[in-house]
Amino acid sequence: MSVYRIQTGAQSQNRCLPEGHWTSCGHGFEARRKRSLWPNGIIKPMTITIKNADDIAAMRVAGRLASEVLDFITPFVKPGVTTNELDKLCHDYMVDVQACIPAPLNYAPGGYKPYPKSICTSINHQVCHGIPNDKPLKKGDSVNIDITTIKDGWHGDTSRMFHVGEASIAAKRLAQLTYEAMWKGIEQVKPGAHLGDIGHAIQKFAEGHGFSVVREFCGHGIGQVFHEEPQVLHYGKPGTLVQLVPGMVFTIEPMINAGKRDIKEMGDGWTIVTKDHSLSAQWEHTVLVTETGYEVLTVSAGTPAVPAFVTAPATA
């Protein structure tokens, strides 16, 4: 049968880390879901790491640094720049200025070839894991830049949407409502709540505005391991799945499509796109469950303001 191929720009030579550094992590809900099943199809018990005060302090640093990379790269996102150039700028900033390791570089979970870049850049109808290349961004493009730093062994994971020049009303609306959908999920985080509450809040909000929620990829636990339990779905039923307890840390990172939720993987083995070529948007924060609510760990001076409907974030 025929396979469609979208022509993309050529990828440049891979970045290098200081000698001795190597990173690995896990992508994709479906792959993680299969690893979470016994041979008879019964779900295995999840092992969720609970962070102590020292762990949380280290994750605050890693999260802030990841967010500061996005602050740093913001003025460079403009018409004519290539995503390879953005990748090099971010790589050099993480390695040379922050003394961090870019977690995506050489990332090779089971079944995947190593990811060749230090950041992910997903443009327009690309849902996630877009590989930087030499194709210039043009006026009107929308791009998600996904950053994960490793500092002293701890990961910070965050992403933002950027508009290149003046974007369309539809693109701006999708990006804004996706940001609000993420915050609808974050607001559900508190001890005693369930992961299903997060997914339900995101799904209800996104679908209520006529959008669809990607289901094959999800948020994840994070700490000294890039991707760990639990899986944080961006759809679901309230009161279901794992109950939240203080010390849990995970990402909330909804991928919202303007059209249908169906996706496909491109020939590079990483880039995910919408099947109907509709626009897609994503935002991501790393979130801690505190004794009284939540704390967003991926914040910095340039972090966008929280939506007006969000009450003061609850922290311990």
C-alpha positions as CSV (number, residue, x, y, z in Angstrom):
1,M,0.0,0.0,0.0
2,S,1.0,3.7,-0.4
3,V,2.7,5.6,2.4
4,Y,2.5,9.4,2.3
5,R,5.7,11.4,3.0
6,I,5.8,15.1,3.9
7,Q,9.0,16.8,2.6
8,T,11.0,18.4,5.4
9,G,14.2,20.3,5.5
10,A,17.5,18.4,5.8
11,Q,18.8,17.8,9.3
12,S,22.2,19.1,10.2
13,Q,24.9,17.3,12.1
14,N,24.0,16.1,15.5
15,R,25.0,18.0,18.6
16,C,27.6,16.7,21.0
17,L,27.7,16.6,24.8
18,P,30.8,16.8,27.0
19,E,32.5,13.4,27.0
20,G,30.9,10.9,29.3
21,H,27.4,12.2,29.2
22,W,24.6,10.1,27.7
23,T,20.8,10.4,28.2
24,S,17.9,8.1,27.8
25,C,14.2,8.4,28.4
26,G,10.8,7.1,27.3
27,H,8.2,8.6,24.8
28,G,4.7,7.6,23.9
29,F,1.7,6.4,25.8
30,E,1.2,3.3,23.7
31,A,4.7,2.0,24.2
32,R,4.6,2.7,28.0
33,R,1.1,1.2,28.2
34,K,2.3,-2.1,26.7
35,R,5.2,-2.2,29.1
36,S,2.7,-1.7,31.9
37,L,0.8,-4.9,31.2
38,W,1.4,-8.5,32.3
39,P,1.3,-11.1,29.4
40,N,-2.3,-11.8,30.2
41,G,-3.2,-8.1,29.7
42,I,-3.8,-7.3,33.3
43,I,-2.3,-3.9,34.3
44,K,0.8,-4.2,36.4
45,P,1.0,-2.2,39.7
46,M,2.6,1.1,39.2
47,T,5.7,2.1,41.1
48,I,5.6,5.9,41.8
49,T,8.5,7.6,43.4
50,I,7.7,10.1,46.1
51,K,10.1,13.0,46.4
52,N,11.4,14.2,49.7
53,A,12.4,17.8,50.6
54,D,15.9,17.5,49.1
55,D,14.6,15.9,45.9
56,I,12.0,18.7,45.5
57,A,14.6,21.4,46.0
58,A,16.7,19.9,43.3
59,M,13.7,19.6,41.0
60,R,12.9,23.2,41.5
61,V,16.3,24.1,40.2
62,A,16.0,21.8,37.2
63,G,12.5,23.1,36.4
64,R,13.5,26.7,36.7
65,L,16.5,26.1,34.4
66,A,14.3,24.4,31.8
67,S,11.9,27.4,31.9
68,E,14.8,29.8,31.6
69,V,15.9,28.2,28.3
70,L,12.5,29.1,26.9
71,D,13.0,32.7,28.2
72,F,16.3,32.8,26.5
73,I,15.2,31.5,23.1
74,T,12.0,33.7,22.9
75,P,13.6,36.7,21.0
76,F,15.2,34.3,18.5
77,V,11.8,32.8,17.3
78,K,11.1,35.0,14.2
79,P,10.7,34.6,10.5
80,G,13.7,33.2,8.7
81,V,15.3,31.4,11.6
82,T,15.7,27.6,11.2
83,T,14.8,25.2,14.0
84,N,18.3,23.8,13.7
85,E,19.6,27.3,14.7
86,L,17.2,27.4,17.6
87,D,18.4,23.9,18.6
88,K,22.0,25.1,18.6
89,L,21.3,28.2,20.6
90,C,19.4,26.2,23.2
91,H,22.0,23.4,23.3
92,D,24.8,25.9,23.9
93,Y,22.9,27.8,26.5
94,M,22.1,24.6,28.4
95,V,25.6,23.1,28.2
96,D,27.8,26.2,28.4
97,V,25.8,28.7,30.5
98,Q,23.6,26.5,32.7
99,A,26.0,23.5,33.0
100,C,23.0,21.2,32.2
101,I,22.5,18.2,30.0
102,P,19.8,18.4,27.3
103,A,17.8,15.3,28.1
104,P,16.4,14.6,24.6
105,L,19.8,14.4,23.0
106,N,20.7,10.7,22.2
107,Y,17.4,9.7,23.8
108,A,16.8,6.1,22.8
109,P,13.9,4.2,24.5
110,G,13.1,0.7,23.3
111,G,12.0,0.6,19.7
112,Y,13.3,4.1,18.9
113,K,16.5,5.2,17.2
114,P,18.3,7.9,19.2
115,Y,16.8,11.3,19.1
116,P,19.3,13.5,17.3
117,K,18.7,16.9,18.8
118,S,18.6,18.8,22.1
119,I,15.1,20.2,21.8
120,C,11.8,19.3,20.1
121,T,10.3,21.8,17.7
122,S,6.8,20.9,16.5
123,I,5.4,23.3,13.9
124,N,1.7,23.9,12.9
125,H,0.2,20.4,12.4
126,Q,3.0,18.6,14.1
127,V,1.7,17.4,17.4
128,C,5.0,16.6,19.3
129,H,8.6,15.4,19.0
130,G,9.3,17.4,15.9
131,I,13.1,17.2,15.0
132,P,14.8,20.5,14.3
133,N,16.0,20.9,10.7
134,D,17.2,23.5,8.2
135,K,13.8,24.7,7.0
136,P,13.3,28.4,7.9
137,L,10.3,29.3,9.9
138,K,7.9,31.6,8.1
139,K,5.6,34.4,9.2
140,G,2.4,32.9,10.6
141,D,3.9,29.6,11.7
142,S,3.1,28.3,15.2
143,V,5.8,26.3,17.0
144,N,6.0,24.4,20.2
145,I,9.5,24.3,21.8
146,D,9.9,21.5,24.3
147,I,12.8,21.7,26.7
148,T,14.1,19.1,29.2
149,T,17.2,19.9,31.3
150,I,19.1,17.6,33.6
151,K,20.8,19.3,36.4
152,D,22.7,17.3,39.1
153,G,20.8,14.2,38.0
154,W,17.3,15.8,38.1
155,H,15.0,16.6,35.2
156,G,13.0,19.7,34.5
157,D,10.5,19.4,31.6
158,T,8.4,22.2,30.1
159,S,7.2,23.5,26.7
160,R,5.6,26.7,25.3
161,M,3.9,27.7,22.1
162,F,5.4,30.5,20.0
163,H,3.9,32.4,17.1
164,V,6.3,33.5,14.3
165,G,5.4,37.0,13.4
166,E,1.6,37.5,13.2
167,A,-0.3,34.3,13.5
168,S,-3.8,33.6,12.4
169,I,-6.7,34.1,14.7
170,A,-7.4,30.4,14.6
171,A,-3.8,29.6,15.6
172,K,-3.7,32.1,18.4
173,R,-7.1,30.8,19.7
174,L,-5.9,27.2,19.7
175,A,-2.7,28.1,21.5
176,Q,-4.4,30.2,24.2
177,L,-7.2,27.6,24.8
178,T,-4.6,24.8,25.0
179,Y,-2.7,26.8,27.7
180,E,-6.0,27.3,29.6
181,A,-6.7,23.5,29.2
182,M,-3.4,22.7,30.8
183,W,-4.3,25.0,33.7
184,K,-7.7,23.4,34.1
185,G,-5.8,20.2,34.7
186,I,-3.2,21.7,37.0
187,E,-6.0,23.2,39.2
188,Q,-7.2,19.6,39.9
189,V,-3.9,18.7,41.6
190,K,-4.2,18.2,45.4
191,P,-3.9,15.3,47.8
192,G,-6.8,12.9,47.5
193,A,-7.7,13.9,44.0
194,H,-7.2,11.4,41.2
195,L,-5.4,11.4,37.9
196,G,-8.7,11.0,36.2
197,D,-9.8,14.4,37.5
198,I,-6.9,16.0,35.7
199,G,-7.7,14.3,32.4
200,H,-11.4,15.0,32.7
201,A,-11.0,18.7,33.3
202,I,-8.7,19.1,30.3
203,Q,-11.0,17.0,28.0
204,K,-14.2,18.8,29.1
205,F,-12.6,22.2,28.5
206,A,-11.0,21.4,25.2
207,E,-13.9,19.6,23.7
208,G,-16.3,22.3,25.0
209,H,-14.4,24.7,22.6
210,G,-14.7,22.4,19.6
211,F,-11.2,20.9,19.8
212,S,-10.0,17.3,20.3
213,V,-7.5,15.8,22.7
214,V,-4.7,13.5,21.5
215,R,-4.8,10.3,23.4
216,E,-1.7,8.3,22.3
217,F,0.7,10.6,24.2
218,C,0.4,11.7,27.8
219,G,2.1,13.4,30.7
220,H,4.4,11.4,33.0
221,G,6.1,11.1,36.3
222,I,9.6,12.7,36.4
223,G,12.6,13.0,38.7
224,Q,15.9,11.3,38.3
225,V,14.3,9.4,35.5
226,F,13.0,11.3,32.5
227,H,9.8,9.3,32.1
228,E,8.5,7.4,35.1
229,E,5.1,6.5,36.5
230,P,2.4,7.6,36.7
231,Q,1.0,8.2,33.2
232,V,-1.0,11.4,33.2
233,L,-3.7,11.1,30.6
234,H,-5.3,14.3,29.2
235,Y,-8.7,12.8,29.0
236,G,-10.7,10.6,31.4
237,K,-13.3,10.3,34.1
238,P,-13.3,12.0,37.5
239,G,-12.5,9.9,40.5
240,T,-10.6,7.3,38.5
241,L,-7.0,6.2,38.2
242,V,-4.2,6.8,40.8
243,Q,-5.0,8.9,43.9
244,L,-2.6,11.8,44.4
245,V,-0.4,12.1,47.4
246,P,2.2,14.7,48.5
247,G,5.6,14.3,46.9
248,M,4.4,13.1,43.5
249,V,5.9,15.0,40.6
250,F,4.6,14.7,37.1
251,T,4.1,16.6,33.9
252,I,0.8,17.9,32.5
253,E,1.2,18.5,28.8
254,P,-2.0,18.3,26.7
255,M,-1.8,18.1,23.0
256,I,-4.9,19.7,21.5
257,N,-5.9,19.5,17.9
258,A,-8.1,22.0,16.0
259,G,-9.5,19.1,13.9
260,K,-9.9,15.4,14.7
261,R,-7.7,13.8,17.4
262,D,-6.2,11.2,15.0
263,I,-2.5,11.3,14.5
264,K,0.3,9.5,12.6
265,E,4.0,9.1,13.0
266,M,6.3,10.4,10.2
267,G,9.1,8.5,8.6
268,D,11.8,10.0,10.8
269,G,10.5,7.7,13.6
270,W,9.8,10.6,15.9
271,T,7.6,13.4,14.5
272,I,3.9,13.0,15.2
273,V,1.4,14.9,13.1
274,T,-2.4,15.3,12.8
275,K,-3.9,13.0,10.2
276,D,-6.2,15.7,8.9
277,H,-3.4,18.2,8.7
278,S,-5.2,20.4,11.2
279,L,-3.3,22.7,13.6
280,S,-2.1,21.3,16.9
281,A,-0.9,23.0,20.1
282,Q,0.8,21.9,23.3
283,W,1.9,23.4,26.6
284,E,3.7,21.7,29.4
285,H,4.5,22.2,33.1
286,T,6.1,20.0,35.7
287,V,3.9,19.9,38.8
288,L,4.4,18.9,42.4
289,V,1.7,17.6,44.7
290,T,2.1,19.5,48.0
291,E,0.4,18.9,51.3
292,T,-2.3,21.4,50.5
293,G,-2.5,21.5,46.7
294,Y,0.2,21.9,44.0
295,E,3.3,23.8,43.0
296,V,4.4,24.4,39.4
297,L,8.2,23.7,39.3
298,T,8.9,25.0,35.8
299,V,8.6,28.7,36.3
300,S,10.9,31.6,35.6
301,A,10.9,35.3,34.9
302,G,9.4,34.8,31.4
303,T,6.8,32.3,32.3
304,P,3.4,33.4,30.9
305,A,0.9,34.6,33.4
306,V,-1.6,32.1,34.7
307,P,-5.2,32.5,33.3
308,A,-7.6,34.8,35.1
309,F,-9.7,31.8,36.3
310,V,-6.9,30.3,38.3
311,T,-6.9,31.1,42.0
312,A,-3.6,31.6,43.8
313,P,-1.6,28.4,43.4
314,A,-1.8,26.3,46.5
315,T,1.5,25.2,47.9
316,A,2.8,23.7,51.1
